[in-house]
Amino acid sequence: MSSKVKGRKQFARVVKTMPDEARADLVSAFSRVGQRAQAAMQARAKFKTGALRQGVKYKVLPKTLRLQVGLLGTKRGRSKLFYGFVLDKGRKAQTVTIARGPRRGASMKVRALTGDRFVSGEYPDLRDATMREVKPLFSRILTRIGTGGSDD
């Protein structure tokens, strides 16, 4: 999906040549945004045991300046929260064959489940707050890089 973004290569080039102090500023801003996004997703997640809410994490990748928020971790680490993806996206009604247990081979009807979109949903207020925080910082950094000096 990110390969379809116009100007992606130019942005990657700018990120590679970005001074360390500017990168540190952006990483700290993304970290603050990640904490807010994590809290918003945890608030929307269903709560029974609390495991799903605790499974919502955020991570900032400083080298590429990427922010990831959601059910993160290794495949094995996420395996205990497999139902989080079903609760987020939903599922269609279907008839499945039981693969394990004493009723192996029998058919079972599975009801449809509408997704909550607690991870993949839209958060317009969070997006606006992020843009208000990061956009001026980015503009200042790009101006500083363009002039070749500092903004002091």
N, CA, C and O atoms as a GROMACS GRO file, in nm:
protein
  608
    1MET      N    1   0.082  -0.118   0.000
    1MET     CA    2   0.000   0.000   0.000
    1MET      C    3   0.087   0.125   0.000
    1MET      O    4   0.053   0.221  -0.068
    2SER      N    5   0.196   0.126   0.073
    2SER     CA    6   0.280   0.246   0.079
    2SER      C    7   0.353   0.270  -0.052
    2SER      O    8   0.399   0.382  -0.077
    3SER      N    9   0.366   0.168  -0.138
    3SER     CA   10   0.435   0.189  -0.265
    3SER      C   11   0.352   0.272  -0.362
    3SER      O   12   0.405   0.318  -0.464
    4LYS      N   13   0.223   0.294  -0.332
    4LYS     CA   14   0.137   0.371  -0.420
    4LYS      C   15   0.136   0.520  -0.385
    4LYS      O   16   0.074   0.600  -0.455
    5VAL      N   17   0.202   0.558  -0.277
    5VAL     CA   18   0.202   0.697  -0.234
    5VAL      C   19   0.294   0.778  -0.324
    5VAL      O   20   0.410   0.742  -0.346
    6LYS      N   21   0.241   0.887  -0.376
    6LYS     CA   22   0.319   0.972  -0.465
    6LYS      C   23   0.425   1.047  -0.384
    6LYS      O   24   0.394   1.104  -0.280
    7GLY      N   25   0.548   1.046  -0.431
    7GLY     CA   26   0.656   1.116  -0.364
    7GLY      C   27   0.725   1.035  -0.255
    7GLY      O   28   0.803   1.089  -0.177
    8ARG      N   29   0.695   0.905  -0.250
    8ARG     CA   30   0.751   0.819  -0.146
    8ARG      C   31   0.903   0.811  -0.154
    8ARG      O   32   0.971   0.815  -0.052
    9LYS      N   33   0.956   0.800  -0.275
    9LYS     CA   34   1.101   0.788  -0.291
    9LYS      C   35   1.172   0.917  -0.250
    9LYS      O   36   1.277   0.914  -0.187
   10GLN      N   37   1.113   1.031  -0.287
   10GLN     CA   38   1.172   1.159  -0.249
   10GLN      C   39   1.170   1.177  -0.098
   10GLN      O   40   1.265   1.227  -0.039
   11PHE      N   41   1.060   1.136  -0.035
   11PHE     CA   42   1.050   1.145   0.110
   11PHE      C   43   1.154   1.056   0.177
   11PHE      O   44   1.217   1.097   0.274
   12ALA      N   45   1.171   0.936   0.125
   12ALA     CA   46   1.271   0.844   0.181
   12ALA      C   47   1.411   0.904   0.171
   12ALA      O   48   1.493   0.889   0.261
   13ARG      N   49   1.438   0.973   0.061
   13ARG     CA   50   1.567   1.037   0.043
   13ARG      C   51   1.587   1.149   0.146
   13ARG      O   52   1.695   1.164   0.204
   14VAL      N   53   1.482   1.227   0.170
   14VAL     CA   54   1.490   1.336   0.268
   14VAL      C   55   1.511   1.278   0.408
   14VAL      O   56   1.589   1.332   0.487
   15VAL      N   57   1.443   1.169   0.439
   15VAL     CA   58   1.456   1.107   0.571
   15VAL      C   59   1.599   1.057   0.592
   15VAL      O   60   1.654   1.068   0.702
   16LYS      N   61   1.660   1.002   0.488
   16LYS     CA   62   1.797   0.951   0.500
   16LYS      C   63   1.897   1.063   0.526
   16LYS      O   64   1.995   1.043   0.598
   17THR      N   65   1.874   1.181   0.468
   17THR     CA   66   1.968   1.291   0.483
   17THR      C   67   1.934   1.383   0.600
   17THR      O   68   2.001   1.484   0.620
   18MET      N   69   1.831   1.349   0.675
   18MET     CA   70   1.785   1.433   0.784
   18MET      C   71   1.887   1.433   0.899
   18MET      O   72   1.939   1.327   0.935
   19PRO      N   73   1.915   1.550   0.957
   19PRO     CA   74   2.006   1.556   1.072
   19PRO      C   75   1.952   1.476   1.191
   19PRO      O   76   1.831   1.458   1.205
   20ASP      N   77   2.042   1.429   1.275
   20ASP     CA   78   2.003   1.346   1.389
   20ASP      C   79   1.910   1.418   1.486
   20ASP      O   80   1.817   1.358   1.539
   21GLU      N   81   1.934   1.547   1.509
   21GLU     CA   82   1.850   1.621   1.603
   21GLU      C   83   1.707   1.636   1.549
   21GLU      O   84   1.610   1.629   1.626
   22ALA      N   85   1.693   1.655   1.418
   22ALA     CA   86   1.560   1.665   1.358
   22ALA      C   87   1.489   1.530   1.366
   22ALA      O   88   1.369   1.523   1.394
   23ARG      N   89   1.564   1.424   1.342
   23ARG     CA   90   1.506   1.289   1.351
   23ARG      C   91   1.460   1.262   1.494
   23ARG      O   92   1.354   1.203   1.514
   24ALA      N   93   1.540   1.304   1.592
   24ALA     CA   94   1.503   1.283   1.732
   24ALA      C   95   1.376   1.361   1.767
   24ALA      O   96   1.291   1.311   1.842
   25ASP      N   97   1.362   1.482   1.713
   25ASP     CA   98   1.240   1.560   1.737
   25ASP      C   99   1.118   1.488   1.681
   25ASP      O  100   1.014   1.480   1.747
   26LEU      N  101   1.131   1.437   1.560
   26LEU     CA  102   1.018   1.367   1.498
   26LEU      C  103   0.986   1.237   1.570
   26LEU      O  104   0.869   1.202   1.586
   27VAL      N  105   1.089   1.165   1.613
   27VAL     CA  106   1.066   1.040   1.685
   27VAL      C  107   0.991   1.068   1.816
   27VAL      O  108   0.901   0.992   1.852
   28SER      N  109   1.028   1.174   1.886
   28SER     CA  110   0.958   1.205   2.011
   28SER      C  111   0.814   1.248   1.983
   28SER      O  112   0.723   1.214   2.060
   29ALA      N  113   0.791   1.323   1.875
   29ALA     CA  114   0.655   1.362   1.839
   29ALA      C  115   0.573   1.238   1.801
   29ALA      O  116   0.458   1.226   1.843
   30PHE      N  117   0.631   1.148   1.723
   30PHE     CA  118   0.560   1.024   1.686
   30PHE      C  119   0.533   0.938   1.808
   30PHE      O  120   0.430   0.870   1.815
   31SER      N  121   0.622   0.941   1.905
   31SER     CA  122   0.602   0.865   2.027
   31SER      C  123   0.481   0.918   2.104
   31SER      O  124   0.400   0.840   2.155
   32ARG      N  125   0.469   1.050   2.113
   32ARG     CA  126   0.353   1.109   2.181
   32ARG      C  127   0.223   1.075   2.106
   32ARG      O  128   0.122   1.043   2.167
   33VAL      N  129   0.229   1.082   1.973
   33VAL     CA  130   0.113   1.048   1.891
   33VAL      C  131   0.078   0.900   1.909
   33VAL      O  132  -0.040   0.864   1.918
   34GLY      N  133   0.179   0.815   1.914
   34GLY     CA  134   0.157   0.672   1.932
   34GLY      C  135   0.090   0.640   2.064
   34GLY      O  136   0.004   0.552   2.071
   35GLN      N  137   0.129   0.711   2.170
   35GLN     CA  138   0.066   0.690   2.300
   35GLN      C  139  -0.082   0.726   2.297
   35GLN      O  140  -0.166   0.656   2.353
   36ARG      N  141  -0.113   0.838   2.230
   36ARG     CA  142  -0.253   0.879   2.219
   36ARG      C  143  -0.333   0.780   2.134
   36ARG      O  144  -0.446   0.747   2.168
   37ALA      N  145  -0.274   0.733   2.024
   37ALA     CA  146  -0.343   0.637   1.938
   37ALA      C  147  -0.365   0.504   2.011
   37ALA      O  148  -0.471   0.442   1.998
   38GLN      N  149  -0.266   0.463   2.086
   38GLN     CA  150  -0.278   0.339   2.164
   38GLN      C  151  -0.392   0.352   2.265
   38GLN      O  152  -0.473   0.259   2.279
   39ALA      N  153  -0.399   0.464   2.333
   39ALA     CA  154  -0.506   0.484   2.432
   39ALA      C  155  -0.643   0.486   2.365
   39ALA      O  156  -0.739   0.431   2.419
   40ALA      N  157  -0.653   0.548   2.247
   40ALA     CA  158  -0.781   0.552   2.176
   40ALA      C  159  -0.824   0.413   2.132
   40ALA      O  160  -0.942   0.378   2.143
   41MET      N  161  -0.730   0.333   2.082
   41MET     CA  162  -0.764   0.197   2.038
   41MET      C  163  -0.800   0.108   2.156
   41MET      O  164  -0.891   0.026   2.148
   42GLN      N  165  -0.728   0.125   2.267
   42GLN     CA  166  -0.758   0.046   2.385
   42GLN      C  167  -0.897   0.080   2.440
   42GLN      O  168  -0.967  -0.008   2.491
   43ALA      N  169  -0.936   0.206   2.428
   43ALA     CA  170  -1.068   0.246   2.477
   43ALA      C  171  -1.180   0.185   2.392
   43ALA      O  172  -1.288   0.156   2.444
   44ARG      N  173  -1.156   0.165   2.263
   44ARG     CA  174  -1.257   0.108   2.174
   44ARG      C  175  -1.259  -0.045   2.175
   44ARG      O  176  -1.357  -0.105   2.132
   45ALA      N  177  -1.153  -0.108   2.224
   45ALA     CA  178  -1.144  -0.255   2.222
   45ALA      C  179  -1.242  -0.316   2.321
   45ALA      O  180  -1.272  -0.259   2.426
   46LYS      N  181  -1.293  -0.434   2.285
   46LYS     CA  182  -1.383  -0.504   2.376
   46LYS      C  183  -1.304  -0.550   2.497
   46LYS      O  184  -1.184  -0.578   2.488
   47PHE      N  185  -1.374  -0.557   2.610
   47PHE     CA  186  -1.305  -0.590   2.735
   47PHE      C  187  -1.375  -0.707   2.802
   47PHE      O  188  -1.491  -0.698   2.842
   48LYS      N  189  -1.302  -0.816   2.814
   48LYS     CA  190  -1.354  -0.929   2.890
   48LYS      C  191  -1.249  -0.964   2.995
   48LYS      O  192  -1.274  -0.956   3.115
   49THR      N  193  -1.131  -1.003   2.948
   49THR     CA  194  -1.022  -1.034   3.042
   49THR      C  195  -0.919  -0.922   3.046
   49THR      O  196  -0.840  -0.915   3.140
   50GLY      N  197  -0.919  -0.835   2.946
   50GLY     CA  198  -0.822  -0.727   2.940
   50GLY      C  199  -0.702  -0.759   2.852
   50GLY      O  200  -0.618  -0.672   2.828
   51ALA      N  201  -0.694  -0.883   2.804
   51ALA     CA  202  -0.578  -0.923   2.723
   51ALA      C  203  -0.574  -0.849   2.590
   51ALA      O  204  -0.467  -0.811   2.542
   52LEU      N  205  -0.691  -0.828   2.530
   52LEU     CA  206  -0.695  -0.760   2.400
   52LEU      C  207  -0.652  -0.614   2.415
   52LEU      O  208  -0.577  -0.563   2.332
   53ARG      N  209  -0.699  -0.548   2.519
   53ARG     CA  210  -0.658  -0.410   2.542
   53ARG      C  211  -0.508  -0.401   2.569
   53ARG      O  212  -0.442  -0.308   2.522
   54GLN      N  213  -0.456  -0.495   2.643
   54GLN     CA  214  -0.312  -0.495   2.671
   54GLN      C  215  -0.230  -0.531   2.548
   54GLN      O  216  -0.112  -0.499   2.541
   55GLY      N  217  -0.293  -0.596   2.451
   55GLY     CA  218  -0.223  -0.636   2.329
   55GLY      C  219  -0.206  -0.523   2.230
   55GLY      O  220  -0.126  -0.535   2.137
   56VAL      N  221  -0.278  -0.412   2.248
   56VAL     CA  222  -0.263  -0.297   2.159
   56VAL      C  223  -0.136  -0.224   2.198
   56VAL      O  224  -0.123  -0.175   2.310
   57LYS      N  225  -0.042  -0.217   2.105
   57LYS     CA  226   0.089  -0.156   2.130
   57LYS      C  227   0.119  -0.054   2.022
   57LYS      O  228   0.052  -0.048   1.919
   58TYR      N  229   0.221   0.027   2.047
   58TYR     CA  230   0.270   0.117   1.943
   58TYR      C  231   0.422   0.106   1.937
   58TYR      O  232   0.488   0.068   2.034
   59LYS      N  233   0.475   0.139   1.820
   59LYS     CA  234   0.619   0.130   1.799
   59LYS      C  235   0.658   0.236   1.698
   59LYS      O  236   0.593   0.253   1.596
   60VAL      N  237   0.767   0.308   1.729
   60VAL     CA  238   0.822   0.408   1.637
   60VAL      C  239   0.952   0.352   1.581
   60VAL      O  240   1.041   0.313   1.657
   61LEU      N  241   0.962   0.350   1.449
   61LEU     CA  242   1.085   0.304   1.384
   61LEU      C  243   1.166   0.428   1.346
   61LEU      O  244   1.131   0.496   1.249
   62PRO      N  245   1.273   0.460   1.421
   62PRO     CA  246   1.344   0.586   1.400
   62PRO      C  247   1.418   0.594   1.267
   62PRO      O  248   1.436   0.704   1.213
   63LYS      N  249   1.460   0.483   1.214
   63LYS     CA  250   1.536   0.487   1.089
   63LYS      C  251   1.449   0.530   0.971
   63LYS      O  252   1.493   0.608   0.887
   64THR      N  253   1.326   0.479   0.965
   64THR     CA  254   1.236   0.510   0.854
   64THR      C  255   1.128   0.610   0.893
   64THR      O  256   1.047   0.650   0.809
   65LEU      N  257   1.125   0.652   1.019
   65LEU     CA  258   1.023   0.743   1.072
   65LEU      C  259   0.882   0.690   1.046
   65LEU      O  260   0.796   0.761   0.995
   66ARG      N  261   0.862   0.565   1.083
   66ARG     CA  262   0.730   0.503   1.072
   66ARG      C  263   0.674   0.482   1.211
   66ARG      O  264   0.746   0.450   1.305
   67LEU      N  265   0.544   0.499   1.222
   67LEU     CA  266   0.472   0.474   1.346
   67LEU      C  267   0.376   0.360   1.321
   67LEU      O  268   0.296   0.365   1.227
   68GLN      N  269   0.382   0.257   1.404
   68GLN     CA  270   0.291   0.145   1.394
   68GLN      C  271   0.212   0.135   1.523
   68GLN      O  272   0.269   0.139   1.632
   69VAL      N  273   0.080   0.124   1.511
   69VAL     CA  274  -0.007   0.111   1.627
   69VAL      C  275  -0.106   0.000   1.598
   69VAL      O  276  -0.162  -0.006   1.489
   70GLY      N  277  -0.126  -0.087   1.695
   70GLY     CA  278  -0.223  -0.195   1.678
   70GLY      C  279  -0.179  -0.320   1.751
   70GLY      O  280  -0.109  -0.313   1.852
   71LEU      N  281  -0.221  -0.434   1.701
   71LEU     CA  282  -0.183  -0.563   1.759
   71LEU      C  283  -0.049  -0.602   1.697
   71LEU      O  284  -0.045  -0.671   1.595
   72LEU      N  285   0.059  -0.557   1.759
   72LEU     CA  286   0.193  -0.575   1.704
   72LEU      C  287   0.264  -0.690   1.771
   72LEU      O  288   0.213  -0.750   1.865
   73GLY      N  289   0.381  -0.720   1.721
   73GLY     CA  290   0.464  -0.824   1.778
   73GLY      C  291   0.492  -0.933   1.677
   73GLY      O  292   0.455  -0.922   1.560
   74THR      N  293   0.556  -1.036   1.723
   74THR     CA  294   0.584  -1.149   1.635
   74THR      C  295   0.457  -1.227   1.609
   74THR      O  296   0.358  -1.212   1.681
   75LYS      N  297   0.460  -1.310   1.508
   75LYS     CA  298   0.343  -1.392   1.476
   75LYS      C  299   0.307  -1.480   1.595
   75LYS      O  300   0.190  -1.499   1.627
   76ARG      N  301   0.408  -1.533   1.660
   76ARG     CA  302   0.383  -1.619   1.775
   76ARG      C  303   0.324  -1.538   1.892
   76ARG      O  304   0.237  -1.587   1.964
   77GLY      N  305   0.374  -1.416   1.910
   77GLY     CA  306   0.323  -1.332   2.017
   77GLY      C  307   0.179  -1.289   1.996
   77GLY      O  308   0.104  -1.273   2.092
   78ARG      N  309   0.141  -1.270   1.869
   78ARG     CA  310   0.004  -1.229   1.836
   78ARG      C  311  -0.092  -1.346   1.835
   78ARG      O  312  -0.214  -1.327   1.835
   79SER      N  313  -0.039  -1.470   1.834
   79SER     CA  314  -0.125  -1.586   1.817
   79SER      C  315  -0.227  -1.599   1.930
   79SER      O  316  -0.336  -1.651   1.908
   80LYS      N  317  -0.194  -1.554   2.049
   80LYS     CA  318  -0.289  -1.561   2.160
   80LYS      C  319  -0.401  -1.458   2.144
   80LYS      O  320  -0.506  -1.469   2.207
   81LEU      N  321  -0.377  -1.359   2.060
   81LEU     CA  322  -0.477  -1.255   2.037
   81LEU      C  323  -0.539  -1.267   1.898
   81LEU      O  324  -0.583  -1.167   1.841
   82PHE      N  325  -0.543  -1.389   1.843
   82PHE     CA  326  -0.595  -1.408   1.707
   82PHE      C  327  -0.737  -1.355   1.695
   82PHE      O  328  -0.776  -1.307   1.589
   83TYR      N  329  -0.813  -1.365   1.801
   83TYR     CA  330  -0.952  -1.322   1.797
   83TYR      C  331  -0.963  -1.170   1.784
   83TYR      O  332  -1.069  -1.119   1.746
   84GLY      N  333  -0.856  -1.098   1.814
   84GLY     CA  334  -0.857  -0.952   1.799
   84GLY      C  335  -0.877  -0.912   1.655
   84GLY      O  336  -0.945  -0.813   1.627
   85PHE      N  337  -0.818  -0.986   1.562
   85PHE     CA  338  -0.834  -0.956   1.421
   85PHE      C  339  -0.978  -0.985   1.376
   85PHE      O  340  -1.033  -0.913   1.294
   86VAL      N  341  -1.038  -1.092   1.431
   86VAL     CA  342  -1.177  -1.124   1.398
   86VAL      C  343  -1.269  -1.017   1.454
   86VAL      O  344  -1.361  -0.973   1.386
   87LEU      N  345  -1.245  -0.972   1.578
   87LEU     CA  346  -1.328  -0.868   1.637
   87LEU      C  347  -1.311  -0.735   1.564
   87LEU      O  348  -1.406  -0.657   1.555
   88ASP      N  349  -1.192  -0.710   1.512
   88ASP     CA  350  -1.166  -0.584   1.441
   88ASP      C  351  -1.231  -0.583   1.303
   88ASP      O  352  -1.300  -0.488   1.269
   89LYS      N  353  -1.211  -0.686   1.226
   89LYS     CA  354  -1.259  -0.690   1.087
   89LYS      C  355  -1.396  -0.753   1.072
   89LYS      O  356  -1.469  -0.721   0.978
   90GLY      N  357  -1.432  -0.844   1.164
   90GLY     CA  358  -1.559  -0.914   1.152
   90GLY      C  359  -1.541  -1.045   1.076
   90GLY      O  360  -1.431  -1.078   1.032
   91ARG      N  361  -1.651  -1.119   1.062
   91ARG     CA  362  -1.649  -1.243   0.983
   91ARG      C  363  -1.787  -1.267   0.925
   91ARG      O  364  -1.887  -1.215   0.975
   92LYS      N  365  -1.791  -1.346   0.819
   92LYS     CA  366  -1.919  -1.377   0.755
   92LYS      C  367  -1.975  -1.506   0.814
   92LYS      O  368  -1.901  -1.587   0.870
   93ALA      N  369  -2.105  -1.525   0.799
   93ALA     CA  370  -2.168  -1.648   0.844
   93ALA      C  371  -2.125  -1.761   0.752
   93ALA      O  372  -2.117  -1.744   0.630
   94GLN      N  373  -2.097  -1.877   0.811
   94GLN     CA  374  -2.049  -1.988   0.730
   94GLN      C  375  -2.071  -2.120   0.805
   94GLN      O  376  -2.098  -2.122   0.925
   95THR      N  377  -2.058  -2.227   0.731
   95THR     CA  378  -2.061  -2.360   0.790
   95THR      C  379  -1.922  -2.418   0.777
   95THR      O  380  -1.867  -2.426   0.668
   96VAL      N  381  -1.864  -2.460   0.891
   96VAL     CA  382  -1.727  -2.510   0.891
   96VAL      C  383  -1.727  -2.655   0.938
   96VAL      O  384  -1.819  -2.700   1.007
   97THR      N  385  -1.623  -2.726   0.901
   97THR     CA  386  -1.602  -2.863   0.947
   97THR      C  387  -1.509  -2.859   1.066
   97THR      O  388  -1.402  -2.798   1.061
   98ILE      N  389  -1.548  -2.924   1.174
   98ILE     CA  390  -1.468  -2.925   1.296
   98ILE      C  391  -1.345  -3.011   1.271
   98ILE      O  392  -1.356  -3.124   1.224
   99ALA      N  393  -1.227  -2.957   1.303
   99ALA     CA  394  -1.102  -3.024   1.272
   99ALA      C  395  -1.043  -3.098   1.392
   99ALA      O  396  -0.963  -3.190   1.374
  100ARG      N  397  -1.081  -3.059   1.514
  100ARG     CA  398  -1.022  -3.123   1.631
  100ARG      C  399  -1.130  -3.159   1.732
  100ARG      O  400  -1.242  -3.110   1.725
  101GLY      N  401  -1.093  -3.246   1.825
  101GLY     CA  402  -1.184  -3.282   1.933
  101GLY      C  403  -1.268  -3.403   1.901
  101GLY      O  404  -1.253  -3.466   1.796
  102PRO      N  405  -1.358  -3.435   1.993
  102PRO     CA  406  -1.440  -3.556   1.975
  102PRO      C  407  -1.541  -3.545   1.862
  102PRO      O  408  -1.587  -3.647   1.810
  103ARG      N  409  -1.577  -3.424   1.822
  103ARG     CA  410  -1.675  -3.406   1.713
  103ARG      C  411  -1.607  -3.381   1.579
  103ARG      O  412  -1.666  -3.320   1.490
  104ARG      N  413  -1.484  -3.426   1.565
  104ARG     CA  414  -1.406  -3.406   1.441
  104ARG      C  415  -1.486  -3.456   1.320
  104ARG      O  416  -1.541  -3.566   1.322
  105GLY      N  417  -1.489  -3.373   1.215
  105GLY     CA  418  -1.559  -3.410   1.093
  105GLY      C  419  -1.702  -3.362   1.088
  105GLY      O  420  -1.762  -3.360   0.980
  106ALA      N  421  -1.759  -3.322   1.200
  106ALA     CA  422  -1.897  -3.273   1.203
  106ALA      C  423  -1.901  -3.129   1.150
  106ALA      O  424  -1.799  -3.060   1.149
  107SER      N  425  -2.017  -3.086   1.109
  107SER     CA  426  -2.034  -2.949   1.061
  107SER      C  427  -2.087  -2.860   1.173
  107SER      O  428  -2.160  -2.905   1.261
  108MET      N  429  -2.048  -2.734   1.167
  108MET     CA  430  -2.093  -2.639   1.267
  108MET      C  431  -2.121  -2.506   1.198
  108MET      O  432  -2.043  -2.461   1.114
  109LYS      N  433  -2.232  -2.443   1.234
  109LYS     CA  434  -2.266  -2.313   1.178
  109LYS      C  435  -2.200  -2.205   1.264
  109LYS      O  436  -2.206  -2.208   1.386
  110VAL      N  437  -2.137  -2.110   1.195
  110VAL     CA  438  -2.073  -1.998   1.262
  110VAL      C  439  -2.150  -1.873   1.225
  110VAL      O  440  -2.172  -1.845   1.107
  111ARG      N  441  -2.193  -1.797   1.326
  111ARG     CA  442  -2.269  -1.676   1.301
  111ARG      C  443  -2.181  -1.564   1.247
  111ARG      O  444  -2.061  -1.561   1.270
  112ALA      N  445  -2.243  -1.472   1.175
  112ALA     CA  446  -2.172  -1.354   1.126
  112ALA      C  447  -2.141  -1.262   1.243
  112ALA      O  448  -2.215  -1.258   1.342
  113LEU      N  449  -2.033  -1.189   1.232
  113LEU     CA  450  -1.992  -1.097   1.337
  113LEU      C  451  -1.948  -0.966   1.270
  113LEU      O  452  -1.858  -0.967   1.186
  114THR      N  453  -2.010  -0.859   1.307
  114THR     CA  454  -1.974  -0.728   1.252
  114THR      C  455  -1.848  -0.680   1.322
  114THR      O  456  -1.837  -0.688   1.445
  115GLY      N  457  -1.753  -0.629   1.246
  115GLY     CA  458  -1.628  -0.582   1.302
  115GLY      C  459  -1.644  -0.452   1.380
  115GLY      O  460  -1.724  -0.366   1.344
  116ASP      N  461  -1.565  -0.439   1.486
  116ASP     CA  462  -1.567  -0.318   1.570
  116ASP      C  463  -1.480  -0.208   1.512
  116ASP      O  464  -1.502  -0.090   1.539
  117ARG      N  465  -1.380  -0.247   1.433
  117ARG     CA  466  -1.284  -0.152   1.374
  117ARG      C  467  -1.211  -0.073   1.482
  117ARG      O  468  -1.186   0.046   1.466
  118PHE      N  469  -1.176  -0.140   1.592
  118PHE     CA  470  -1.105  -0.068   1.698
  118PHE      C  471  -0.959  -0.043   1.660
  118PHE      O  472  -0.898   0.049   1.715
  119VAL      N  473  -0.903  -0.122   1.569
  119VAL     CA  474  -0.766  -0.097   1.521
  119VAL      C  475  -0.770  -0.032   1.384
  119VAL      O  476  -0.704   0.070   1.362
  120SER      N  477  -0.846  -0.089   1.292
  120SER     CA  478  -0.843  -0.041   1.153
  120SER      C  479  -0.943   0.071   1.126
  120SER      O  480  -0.954   0.118   1.013
  121GLY      N  481  -1.016   0.114   1.227
  121GLY     CA  482  -1.116   0.219   1.208
  121GLY      C  483  -1.052   0.356   1.192
  121GLY      O  484  -0.931   0.373   1.205
  122GLU      N  485  -1.137   0.452   1.164
  122GLU     CA  486  -1.089   0.589   1.146
  122GLU      C  487  -1.099   0.664   1.278
  122GLU      O  488  -1.195   0.646   1.354
  123TYR      N  489  -1.001   0.747   1.303
  123TYR     CA  490  -0.995   0.831   1.421
  123TYR      C  491  -0.970   0.974   1.374
  123TYR      O  492  -0.857   1.022   1.382
  124PRO      N  493  -1.074   1.044   1.325
  124PRO     CA  494  -1.052   1.176   1.266
  124PRO      C  495  -0.997   1.279   1.365
  124PRO      O  496  -0.913   1.360   1.328
  125ASP      N  497  -1.043   1.276   1.490
  125ASP     CA  498  -0.992   1.372   1.588
  125ASP      C  499  -0.845   1.346   1.619
  125ASP      O  500  -0.768   1.440   1.638
  126LEU      N  501  -0.807   1.220   1.624
  126LEU     CA  502  -0.667   1.185   1.648
  126LEU      C  503  -0.580   1.224   1.529
  126LEU      O  504  -0.468   1.271   1.547
  127ARG      N  505  -0.632   1.206   1.408
  127ARG     CA  506  -0.559   1.244   1.287
  127ARG      C  507  -0.538   1.396   1.284
  127ARG      O  508  -0.429   1.443   1.250
  128ASP      N  509  -0.641   1.472   1.320
  128ASP     CA  510  -0.628   1.618   1.322
  128ASP      C  511  -0.525   1.664   1.425
  128ASP      O  512  -0.444   1.752   1.397
  129ALA      N  513  -0.529   1.603   1.544
  129ALA     CA  514  -0.433   1.639   1.648
  129ALA      C  515  -0.290   1.604   1.605
  129ALA      O  516  -0.196   1.678   1.634
  130THR      N  517  -0.275   1.493   1.536
  130THR     CA  518  -0.144   1.452   1.487
  130THR      C  519  -0.092   1.552   1.384
  130THR      O  520   0.024   1.593   1.389
  131MET      N  521  -0.178   1.591   1.293
  131MET     CA  522  -0.137   1.688   1.191
  131MET      C  523  -0.100   1.822   1.253
  131MET      O  524  -0.004   1.886   1.210
  132ARG      N  525  -0.175   1.865   1.354
  132ARG     CA  526  -0.142   1.992   1.420
  132ARG      C  527  -0.008   1.986   1.490
  132ARG      O  528   0.061   2.087   1.501
  133GLU      N  529   0.030   1.868   1.539
  133GLU     CA  530   0.157   1.855   1.610
  133GLU      C  531   0.275   1.832   1.517
  133GLU      O  532   0.381   1.892   1.536
  134VAL      N  533   0.258   1.746   1.418
  134VAL     CA  534   0.371   1.704   1.336
  134VAL      C  535   0.396   1.795   1.215
  134VAL      O  536   0.512   1.815   1.176
  135LYS      N  537   0.292   1.850   1.157
  135LYS     CA  538   0.308   1.930   1.036
  135LYS      C  539   0.399   2.052   1.056
  135LYS      O  540   0.489   2.072   0.975
  136PRO      N  541   0.380   2.133   1.161
  136PRO     CA  542   0.472   2.247   1.180
  136PRO      C  543   0.616   2.202   1.206
  136PRO      O  544   0.711   2.266   1.162
  137LEU      N  545   0.629   2.093   1.278
  137LEU     CA  546   0.762   2.040   1.307
  137LEU      C  547   0.829   1.996   1.178
  137LEU      O  548   0.947   2.025   1.156
  138PHE      N  549   0.756   1.928   1.093
  138PHE     CA  550   0.809   1.885   0.964
  138PHE      C  551   0.845   2.004   0.876
  138PHE      O  552   0.950   2.004   0.812
  139SER      N  553   0.759   2.104   0.872
  139SER     CA  554   0.786   2.223   0.791
  139SER      C  555   0.914   2.292   0.836
  139SER      O  556   0.995   2.333   0.754
  140ARG      N  557   0.931   2.303   0.967
  140ARG     CA  558   1.051   2.366   1.021
  140ARG      C  559   1.176   2.286   0.984
  140ARG      O  560   1.279   2.343   0.949
  141ILE      N  561   1.166   2.155   0.993
  141ILE     CA  562   1.282   2.069   0.961
  141ILE      C  563   1.315   2.078   0.812
  141ILE      O  564   1.432   2.089   0.775
  142LEU      N  565   1.213   2.073   0.727
  142LEU     CA  566   1.238   2.080   0.583
  142LEU      C  567   1.295   2.217   0.543
  142LEU      O  568   1.381   2.225   0.455
  143THR      N  569   1.248   2.322   0.608
  143THR     CA  570   1.304   2.455   0.581
  143THR      C  571   1.450   2.460   0.623
  143THR      O  572   1.534   2.515   0.551
  144ARG      N  573   1.480   2.403   0.739
  144ARG     CA  574   1.618   2.400   0.789
  144ARG      C  575   1.708   2.320   0.694
  144ARG      O  576   1.822   2.359   0.668
  145ILE      N  577   1.658   2.209   0.644
  145ILE     CA  578   1.736   2.128   0.551
  145ILE      C  579   1.755   2.204   0.419
  145ILE      O  580   1.862   2.201   0.360
  146GLY      N  581   1.649   2.271   0.374
  146GLY     CA  582   1.654   2.343   0.247
  146GLY      C  583   1.751   2.459   0.250
  146GLY      O  584   1.818   2.485   0.150
  147THR      N  585   1.759   2.529   0.362
  147THR     CA  586   1.852   2.643   0.372
  147THR      C  587   1.992   2.600   0.409
  147THR      O  588   2.088   2.675   0.392
  148GLY      N  589   2.004   2.477   0.461
  148GLY     CA  590   2.135   2.426   0.496
  148GLY      C  591   2.186   2.475   0.630
  148GLY      O  592   2.303   2.458   0.662
  149GLY      N  593   2.100   2.536   0.709
  149GLY     CA  594   2.141   2.588   0.839
  149GLY      C  595   2.049   2.544   0.947
  149GLY      O  596   1.971   2.450   0.929
  150SER      N  597   2.056   2.611   1.062
  150SER     CA  598   1.969   2.581   1.172
  150SER      C  599   1.864   2.691   1.183
  150SER      O  600   1.878   2.796   1.121
  151ASP      N  601   1.760   2.667   1.262
  151ASP     CA  602   1.655   2.766   1.274
  151ASP      C  603   1.672   2.856   1.395
  151ASP      O  604   1.576   2.917   1.440
  152ASP      N  605   1.792   2.864   1.449
  152ASP     CA  606   1.819   2.950   1.565
  152ASP      C  607   1.825   3.094   1.528
  152ASP      O  608   1.846   3.179   1.615
   0.00000   0.00000   0.00000
